């Protein structure tokens, strides 16, 4: 008989306890993520179903810059300004914005299907 003797050996029990601890930890983390997702989904649904109101301006800024290593970085950022165009309310990378727009479109589809 080798070192591994199944769950009945000391090695097996220790390995099982370690795996169980990892599973419980991952399960707890998954529950927290699901709760956050549901909360965000509810917030987005409320916003999408509410009346729209003008809150400011959306500006897309494309830029090219050198980083500290001298490499050229190309970026696209979206900025949201207040009504008076004096303060940046929110900024987001264009790729991240597109991904969020896709998620919102999927949510709207699911809302329409549910009705």
C-alpha positions in Angstrom: 0.0 0.0 0.0 1.3 3.4 -1.0 1.2 6.8 0.8 -2.3 7.5 -0.5 -4.8 5.3 1.2 -8.0 7.1 0.4 -10.0 9.1 2.8 -9.4 6.6 5.6 -5.7 7.5 5.9 -4.3 10.5 7.7 -3.0 11.9 4.5 -6.4 11.5 2.9 -8.3 13.1 5.7 -5.9 16.1 5.7 -6.2 16.5 2.0 -10.0 16.2 2.2 -10.1 18.9 5.0 -8.0 21.2 2.9 -10.1 20.7 -0.2 -13.3 21.2 1.9 -11.9 24.4 3.3 -11.2 25.7 -0.2 -14.6 24.7 -1.4 -16.3 26.5 1.5 -14.2 29.6 0.9 -15.0 29.6 -2.8 -18.7 29.0 -2.1 -18.8 32.0 0.3 -17.1 34.2 -2.2 -19.5 33.1 -4.9 -22.5 33.9 -2.7 -21.1 37.4 -2.1 -20.5 37.9 -5.8 -24.0 36.7 -6.6 -25.5 39.1 -4.0 -23.5 42.0 -5.5 -24.6 41.1 -9.0 -28.3 40.9 -8.0 -28.0 44.3 -6.2 -26.4 45.9 -9.3 -29.0 44.3 -11.6 -31.8 45.7 -9.5 -30.2 49.2 -9.6 -29.7 49.1 -13.3 -33.2 47.8 -13.9 -34.6 50.7 -11.8 -32.5 53.2 -13.8 -33.6 51.8 -17.1 -37.2 51.8 -16.2 -37.3 55.3 -14.8 -37.8 58.5 -16.8 -34.7 59.9 -18.4 -33.4 63.3 -17.4 -30.6 65.4 -18.8 -27.7 65.4 -16.3 -24.8 66.6 -18.4 -22.6 65.9 -21.4 -20.7 62.8 -22.6 -17.3 63.5 -24.2 -15.0 60.9 -25.9 -11.3 61.7 -25.6 -8.8 59.8 -27.8 -5.2 60.2 -26.9 -1.6 59.0 -27.6 1.0 59.4 -24.9 4.4 58.0 -24.0 4.7 56.0 -20.8 7.7 56.0 -18.4 9.4 53.4 -20.5 9.1 55.5 -23.7 6.4 53.2 -25.3 3.5 54.9 -27.0 0.1 54.3 -25.4 -3.1 54.9 -27.2 -6.2 55.4 -25.2 -9.9 56.1 -25.5 -11.8 57.4 -22.5 -15.3 58.7 -22.1 -15.9 61.5 -19.7 -19.3 62.6 -18.2 -19.6 66.3 -17.3 -22.2 68.1 -15.3 -24.9 70.4 -16.8 -22.6 73.4 -16.5 -19.7 71.5 -18.1 -17.5 72.4 -15.2 -16.9 69.1 -13.4 -16.2 65.6 -14.5 -18.8 63.4 -12.9 -17.5 60.0 -14.2 -14.9 58.6 -16.5 -14.6 55.2 -18.1 -12.3 53.4 -20.6 -14.1 53.0 -24.0 -13.7 49.2 -24.0 -15.1 48.9 -20.5 -18.0 51.2 -21.6 -18.8 49.0 -24.6 -18.8 45.9 -22.4 -21.2 47.5 -19.9 -23.5 48.6 -22.7 -23.6 45.0 -23.9 -24.6 43.9 -20.4 -27.3 46.5 -20.2 -28.7 45.5 -23.6 -28.9 41.9 -22.4 -30.7 43.0 -19.2 -33.2 45.0 -21.3 -33.8 41.9 -23.5 -34.5 39.8 -20.4 -36.8 42.5 -19.0 -38.8 42.6 -22.2 -39.0 38.8 -22.3 -40.3 38.7 -18.8 -43.1 41.2 -19.5 
